Amino acid sequence: MINKKKNILCSLLTLLLMSSCNWLEVSPSNEVNADDMYSNGDGYRNALNGLYLQLSGSTLYGKNMSWGFIEVLGQQYLTEKMKATEVYAKAASYKYDDTDVKSIISGLWTESYNAIAGCNKLISMVSEADPALFVENEMERDLVWGEALALRALFHFDILRMFAPSMEVNDGKSYIPYVDSYPVISTAYYSNADILKKIEADLLKAQKLVAKCDVEKHPVWMETEYRMFGKGLAGELPEEVFFAFRGFRMNYYAVTALLARVYMWEKEYKKAFDCADEVTKASNNKKTLFGFTETLSGDMKDCTNLIFSVNSETLLDDYKPFVTSGNDNLFLFNVEDIYEGSSEDQRGKVWVSNLGSLQYSKKYLLEESETGYDVIPVLRLSEMYYIMAEYYAQNGNFTEAGKMVDKVRSARGLISSSSNFSSMEDFRRKLLKEMRKEFVGEGQLYFQYKRFNDKSLSDNVKFVFDLPENEDI
């Protein structure tokens, strides 16, 4: 598995040597070999792999969008263990006007639109490409096309979640551009509703394109052993590394799960439920594709639960300083605040270690020999059950809502039921507590509080990032 992943990374690095782009479009000086690059299927593969490399970089999900900056905004860590003059303590106080915090926010904007430019270039080329250029002909052409569309939607959705208010307080104003052409024709800004419709359109089209591989022709590749570890019967394994490890790419179920997340943001609860329900019921030859591991001790990331992840070979080195005694910035918490002293909850036992009187997450401290050492979760099955629970709660069916939440609780070792919700407000409060337990270090909490416009997160919480000064177009 490790060698295969390293081969993939080599392809990514090849792309980076070939091209780079500003947030609007690739500059002409960097397009020297563009025709050669897209003269065969390998060029398209490299272009797509480059987008995943950007997504997994430290500016985005390799750090800032997972266990770093966004998790700090979600108040998952104790500010008292961060040096007051350093960026994370200031971020935890939502000082978005601070120079250091501005730098991170600007990086999120710029890197995301950089990647969107790459998506648009690839989409413009692959949508017109002859299927004969590709080893797997139309199936491969459509896979590249669909994944590029899904990534474009993901990048835009994350920008929207950061730089625009939630639909709970939607004011109809325009906040960000949706850039979907190459070269750029317009940088018009759009409202939340308009952006979400464009994201939905991209994801629905992507769904159809990647289904040919993941659902129709090679559903076995979506099973956990194939999807996450590249293992399986020799006759069923993809012959080429490009088709392996579908759990690290925008596979059909990742697109569907992202659609569920988008619909929740849009407050389209029934559509969100239907997408989440499809993922929870996904199977191949009566074998469930996604589930929960029996014990987290052997698989701390619970890879069976993962629908889409990014991988970072430097994860351990990047994360370790933040949980090492003596450093100025420590990402620590009080385990009682999160796991409420439960002796049943596997997460509070397996995911947590002590540093003095406080605790930290061990999710990202795995050595290379350990299962999932380089994995950073982006979409989990757990979230799908929470989405289904919220749909039921919105319809006043708190009993069914409780059953959905209990699917996760039970899998984590908790015997007690959560179904005693007295109101929608009570449901939201308890759901956020459950999400905090499940998504430690995964960058989810801030966005969940924002989605509800729940300012109990912090007295001075600020849910909308300021536009970067150098990108005010």
C-alpha positions in Angstrom: 0.0 0.0 0.0 2.8 2.5 0.9 4.6 1.9 -2.3 1.5 2.4 -4.4 0.7 5.7 -2.6 4.3 6.9 -3.1 3.9 6.2 -6.8 0.8 8.4 -6.8 2.7 11.1 -5.1 5.5 10.9 -7.7 2.8 11.6 -10.3 1.6 14.6 -8.3 5.1 16.0 -8.0 5.6 15.6 -11.8 2.6 17.9 -12.3 3.8 20.5 -10.0 7.1 20.7 -12.0 5.0 21.2 -15.1 2.7 24.0 -14.2 1.4 26.5 -11.5 -1.3 29.1 -11.6 -2.6 32.2 -9.9 -6.1 32.1 -8.6 -7.7 33.2 -11.9 -5.9 31.3 -14.5 -2.6 29.6 -15.5 -0.3 32.3 -16.7 0.9 31.9 -20.4 4.6 31.5 -19.3 3.7 28.3 -17.5 1.8 26.8 -20.4 4.9 25.9 -22.5 4.0 22.1 -22.7 0.2 22.3 -22.3 -0.4 20.7 -25.7 2.0 17.9 -25.0 0.6 17.4 -21.5 -2.9 16.7 -22.8 -1.8 14.6 -25.8 -2.4 11.4 -23.9 -4.2 10.0 -20.9 -1.2 10.3 -18.6 -1.4 14.1 -18.9 -5.0 14.2 -17.7 -4.1 11.9 -14.9 -1.3 14.1 -13.8 -3.5 17.2 -13.9 -6.1 15.6 -11.8 -3.6 14.2 -9.3 -2.2 17.7 -9.0 -5.6 19.0 -7.7 -5.6 16.3 -5.0 -2.1 17.4 -4.0 -3.3 21.0 -3.6 -6.3 19.8 -1.5 -4.1 17.8 0.8 -1.5 20.5 1.2 -1.0 22.2 4.6 -2.8 25.3 3.4 -6.0 23.3 3.0 -6.9 19.8 4.4 -3.3 18.8 5.3 -3.6 21.2 8.2 -5.6 24.4 8.2 -8.9 22.9 7.1 -8.7 19.9 9.4 -6.8 19.7 12.7 -5.3 23.2 12.5 -6.8 26.7 11.9 -10.4 25.7 11.5 -10.4 23.4 14.5 -9.0 26.3 16.5 -11.9 28.4 15.4 -14.2 25.6 16.6 -12.9 26.0 20.1 -11.8 22.4 20.2 -8.5 23.3 21.9 -7.8 25.3 25.1 -6.6 28.8 24.2 -4.7 29.0 27.5 -2.2 26.5 26.1 -1.5 28.7 23.1 1.0 31.6 23.3 -1.1 34.8 23.3 1.0 36.6 20.7 0.9 33.7 18.3 -1.5 33.2 15.4 -3.6 30.4 16.9 -4.5 32.2 20.1 -5.5 35.2 18.1 -7.5 33.0 15.7 -9.3 31.4 18.7 -10.4 35.0 19.7 -11.6 35.6 16.0 -9.2 38.4 15.5 -9.6 38.3 11.7 -8.0 41.7 11.3 -4.7 40.5 12.8 -1.9 40.4 10.3 -1.0 36.8 11.0 -4.6 35.6 10.9 -5.2 37.5 7.7 -2.3 35.7 6.2 -3.9 32.3 6.9 -7.2 33.4 5.6 -5.7 34.9 2.5 -3.9 31.6 1.9 -7.2 29.7 2.1 -8.8 32.0 -0.5 -5.8 32.0 -2.9 -5.0 28.3 -2.7 -8.6 27.4 -3.2 -9.0 29.6 -6.3 -5.7 28.4 -7.6 -7.0 24.9 -7.5 -10.3 26.0 -9.1 -8.3 27.4 -12.0 -6.7 24.0 -12.3 -10.1 22.3 -12.2 -11.4 24.6 -14.9 -8.4 24.0 -17.2 -8.8 20.3 -16.8 -12.5 20.3 -17.3 -12.2 22.4 -20.5 -9.7 19.9 -21.9 -11.2 16.6 -20.8 -14.8 17.5 -21.8 -13.5 17.8 -25.4 -11.0 14.9 -25.3 -11.2 11.8 -27.5 -11.9 8.8 -25.3 -9.3 6.9 -27.3 -6.6 8.9 -25.6 -7.3 7.0 -22.3 -6.3 3.5 -21.3 -9.9 2.8 -20.2 -11.4 4.9 -23.0 -14.8 6.6 -22.1 -14.9 5.3 -18.6 -11.5 6.8 -17.7 -12.3 10.1 -19.6 -15.6 10.4 -17.7 -13.9 9.6 -14.4 -11.3 12.4 -14.8 -14.1 14.8 -15.9 -16.4 13.8 -13.0 -13.7 14.1 -10.3 -12.6 17.5 -11.6 -16.2 18.7 -11.5 -16.6 17.4 -7.9 -13.4 19.0 -6.8 -14.4 22.3 -8.3 -17.6 22.1 -6.3 -15.8 21.1 -3.1 -13.4 24.1 -3.3 -16.2 26.5 -4.0 -18.3 25.1 -1.2 -15.5 25.5 1.3 -14.9 29.1 0.2 -18.6 29.7 0.7 -18.6 28.2 4.2 -15.7 30.5 5.1 -16.5 33.8 3.4 -20.3 34.0 3.4 -22.9 33.7 6.2 -24.9 30.5 6.6 -28.4 30.2 5.2 -29.7 30.6 8.7 -28.9 34.3 8.4 -28.8 34.5 4.6 -29.2 38.2 3.5 -29.3 37.7 -0.2 -26.0 39.6 -0.8 -23.3 38.5 -3.1 -20.2 37.2 -1.4 -17.8 35.1 -3.6 -17.3 34.4 -7.3 -18.1 31.0 -8.8 -15.5 30.6 -11.4 -16.4 27.9 -13.9 -14.6 28.9 -17.1 -11.1 28.7 -18.6 -9.8 31.1 -19.4 -11.8 33.3 -17.0 -14.7 35.1 -18.7 -16.2 36.8 -15.6 -15.5 37.1 -11.9 -19.0 38.1 -10.9 -19.9 37.6 -7.3 -23.0 35.5 -6.4 -25.4 35.1 -3.5 -25.3 32.0 -1.3 -28.4 30.6 -3.0 -26.9 31.0 -6.5 -23.5 29.5 -5.5 -25.2 26.5 -3.9 -27.2 25.9 -7.1 -24.0 25.9 -9.1 -22.3 23.6 -6.7 -25.3 21.2 -6.9 -25.2 21.2 -10.7 -21.5 20.3 -10.7 -22.0 17.5 -8.2 -25.0 16.0 -10.0 -23.1 15.9 -13.2 -20.1 14.5 -11.5 -22.2 11.8 -9.9 -23.3 10.5 -13.3 -19.8 10.6 -14.7 -18.0 8.7 -11.9 -20.9 6.2 -11.5 -19.7 4.4 -14.6 -16.6 3.2 -12.8 -17.6 3.1 -9.1 -21.2 1.7 -9.4 -21.6 0.1 -12.8 -18.2 -1.5 -13.8 -16.0 -1.8 -10.7 -18.1 -1.6 -7.5 -15.7 -3.9 -5.8 -13.1 -1.2 -5.8 -15.3 0.7 -3.3 -15.0 -2.0 -0.6 -12.8 -0.9 2.3 -9.9 -3.2 1.5 -9.6 -1.8 -2.0 -10.8 1.8 -1.3 -8.5 2.5 1.6 -5.7 0.0 1.5 -5.3 -1.2 -2.1 -5.7 -4.8 -1.0 -7.9 -7.6 -2.4 -8.0 -10.5 -4.7 -5.4 -10.1 -7.5 -8.0 -10.6 -10.2 -10.1 -7.7 -8.9 -7.4 -5.2 -8.2 -7.0 -2.4 -10.7 -4.0 -3.0 -12.9 -3.0 0.7 -12.8 -2.3 2.7 -9.6 -4.5 5.5 -10.9 -7.6 3.5 -10.3 -6.6 2.3 -6.8 -7.4 3.9 -3.5 -10.8 5.3 -4.5 -11.3 6.4 -0.9 -8.8 9.2 -1.6 -10.6 10.4 -4.6 -13.9 11.9 -5.4 -15.6 8.6 -5.9 -19.3 8.2 -6.5 -20.2 8.0 -2.8 -17.9 10.8 -1.9 -19.8 13.0 -4.4 -23.1 11.8 -3.0 -22.0 12.5 0.6 -20.8 15.9 -0.3 -24.2 16.6 -1.9 -25.8 15.6 1.4 -23.5 18.1 3.2 -24.3 20.8 0.6 -28.1 20.2 0.9 -27.9 20.5 4.7 -26.2 23.9 4.3 -28.9 24.8 1.8 -31.6 23.6 4.3 -32.9 21.2 1.7 -33.3 18.5 4.3 -35.2 15.9 2.3 -32.6 16.0 -0.5 -29.8 15.7 2.1 -31.6 12.7 3.7 -31.9 10.9 0.4 -28.2 11.3 -0.4 -27.1 10.3 3.1 -29.5 7.3 3.0 -28.0 6.1 -0.3 -24.5 6.2 1.2 -25.5 4.4 4.4 -27.2 1.6 2.3 -24.4 1.3 -0.2 -23.4 -2.4 -0.7 -21.7 -4.6 -3.2 -22.9 -8.2 -3.5 -24.6 -7.8 -0.2 -21.4 -6.6 1.4 -21.7 -3.2 3.2 -19.3 -0.7 1.7 -19.2 1.6 4.7 -19.5 0.9 8.4 -17.8 1.1 11.8 -14.8 -0.9 12.9 -15.5 -3.1 16.0 -12.6 -1.5 17.9 -10.7 1.7 17.3 -7.6 0.4 18.9 -6.6 -1.5 15.7 -7.7 1.3 13.3 -7.7 4.7 15.0 -9.0 6.5 11.9 -11.8 3.9 11.5 -11.1 3.6 7.8 -14.3 1.5 7.2 -16.2 4.7 8.2 -14.3 6.9 5.7 -16.0 7.9 2.4 -13.4 10.4 1.3 -10.0 11.3 2.8 -6.8 13.1 1.8 -3.4 11.7 2.6 -0.3 13.5 3.9 3.1 11.8 4.1 4.3 14.5 6.5 1.2 14.3 8.8 3.1 13.0 11.8 5.9 15.6 11.6 3.4 18.4 11.0 1.1 17.5 13.9 3.5 16.2 16.6 4.9 19.6 17.7 1.4 20.7 18.7 1.1 17.9 21.3 4.7 18.0 22.5 5.5 19.5 25.9 7.6 22.6 25.8 6.2 24.1 22.7 4.5 27.5 22.7 1.3 26.3 20.9 -0.3 23.2 22.2 -3.6 21.7 20.9 -4.9 20.4 24.2 -8.4 19.9 25.7 -10.1 18.5 28.8 -11.4 15.1 27.9 -14.2 15.5 30.5 -15.5 18.4 28.5 -15.8 16.3 25.3 -16.5 12.8 26.4 -18.3 13.6 29.6 -16.4 11.0 31.7 -17.9 8.0 29.9 -16.1 4.8 30.6 -17.9 3.2 27.6 -17.0 5.6 24.8 -14.1 4.1 22.8 -13.2 7.5 21.4 -12.4 8.9 24.8 -10.1 6.0 25.5 -8.4 5.2 22.2 -8.2 8.7 20.6 -6.9 10.5 23.7 -3.5 10.7 25.6 -2.4 12.8 28.6 0.0 15.7 28.7 0.0 16.7 32.3 -3.5 17.3 33.5 -4.9 17.8 30.0 -5.4 15.7 27.0 -4.7 15.6 23.2 -5.9 13.7 20.2 -3.8 10.8 19.1 -5.4 10.5 15.6 -2.5 12.0 13.8 0.4 10.5 15.8 0.5 7.2 13.9 3.8 5.8 12.7 4.2 4.7 9.1 3.7 1.0 10.0 0.2 1.7 11.6 -3.1 1.6 9.8 -4.1 4.9 8.3 -1.0 6.7 9.4 -1.2 9.3 6.6 -5.0 9.6 6.4 -6.9 12.8 7.1 -10.7 12.3 7.1 -12.9 14.7 5.0 -16.2 12.8 4.8 -17.4 10.1 7.2 -20.3 7.7 7.3 -21.0 9.1 10.8 -22.0 12.5 9.3 -24.5 10.8 7.1 -26.3 9.4 10.1 -26.3 12.9 11.7 -27.8 14.3 8.5 -30.6 11.7 8.5 -31.2 12.4 12.2 -31.6 16.1 11.5 -34.1 15.5 8.8 -36.2 13.5 11.2 -35.9 16.2 13.9 -36.9 18.9 11.4 -40.1 16.9 10.9 -40.7 16.5 14.6 -39.9 12.8 14.6 -37.4 12.8 17.5 -37.7 9.1 18.0 -36.3 8.3 14.6 -33.8 11.1 15.0 -32.5 9.5 18.1 -32.2 6.1 16.4 -29.9 7.7 13.8 -27.7 9.4 16.4 -27.6 6.1 18.3 -26.2 4.3 15.3 -23.0 6.2 15.9 -23.1 6.1 19.7 -23.6 2.4 19.7 -20.8 1.8 17.3 -18.5 3.8 19.6 -19.5 1.7 22.6 -22.2 3.8 24.2 -25.1 1.9 25.6 -27.3 4.8 26.7 -29.8 6.2 24.1 -29.8 9.8 22.9 -33.4 9.8 21.7 -34.9 11.9 24.5 -35.1 15.2 22.5 -37.6 17.6 23.8 -37.4 20.2 21.0 -35.5 21.2 17.9 -33.3 23.5 20.1 -32.6 20.6 22.4 -31.8 18.3 19.4 -29.3 20.8 18.0 -27.6 21.3 21.3 -27.2 17.5 21.8 -26.2 16.9 18.2 -23.4 19.4 18.4 -22.1 17.6 21.5 -22.2 14.3 19.6 -20.4 15.8 16.6 -17.7 17.2 18.9 -17.0 13.7 20.1 -16.9 12.1 16.7 -15.0 14.8 14.7 -12.1 15.7 17.0 -9.3 17.1 14.9 -11.3 17.0 11.6 -12.3 20.6 11.2 -16.0 20.1 11.3 -17.2 21.7 14.5 -16.8 25.4 13.5 -18.9 24.9 10.4 -21.6 23.0 12.3 -22.0 25.9 14.8 -22.0 28.3 11.9 -24.7 26.4 10.0 -27.0 26.8 13.0 -25.7 30.3 13.7 -25.1 29.1 17.2 -23.1 31.7 19.0 -22.8 29.7 22.2 -19.5 28.5 20.6 -17.8 31.7 21.9 -18.8 35.1 23.2 -17.0 36.8 20.4 -17.4 34.2 17.6 -17.3 35.6 14.1 -18.7 33.3 11.4 -17.7 35.2 8.2 -14.1 35.7 7.1 -13.1 39.1 5.7 -12.1 39.0 2.0 -8.4 39.2 1.5 -7.3 42.7 0.8 -5.3 41.7 -2.2 -8.2 39.8 -3.7 -10.9 42.4 -3.5 -11.9 42.3 -7.1 
